[in-house]
Amino acid sequence: MSERRAEIDRRWGQRLLARTYQKGRMRAVTLREGPQRAAHLDPELPRAVLRWSGEAWVLVKVVPNLAAAKKLMHPKTTGPEPW
């Protein structure tokens, strides 16, 4: 692999990680045995809502189901539009 290609791949990887692991990003993990599955397959199971601190995923709250997790992660905001 050429040095130029390696540099392009390195920068692409850094951009991907920067988008994926933004400080404050939240995710919901299904609390079940076995490997994680798509969220819609078990919507009634409890979830652990986690927030990325910049170094590790930190537990925010345990909620009873997918709907509650979505509500916590994406609250409806009131007030003027951001633009």
GINORZI-V942535 format. One record per backbone hydrogen bond with DSSP energy under -1.0 kcal/mol. NH is the residue of the N-H (numbers start at 0). CO is the residue of the C=O. Records with the same first field share a line. If there is no record, write none. Layout:
BEGIN
NH=CO ; CO
END
This chain:
BEGIN
5=1
6=2
7=3
8=4
9=5
10=6
11=7
12=8
13=9
14=10
15=11
16=12
17=13
18=14
19=15
20=16
23=51
24=21
26=49
28=47
30=45
31=29
40=37
44=41
46=62
47=28
48=60
49=26
50=57
51=24
52=55
57=50
59=48
60=48
62=46
65=42
68=64
69=65
70=66
71=67
72=68
73=69
END
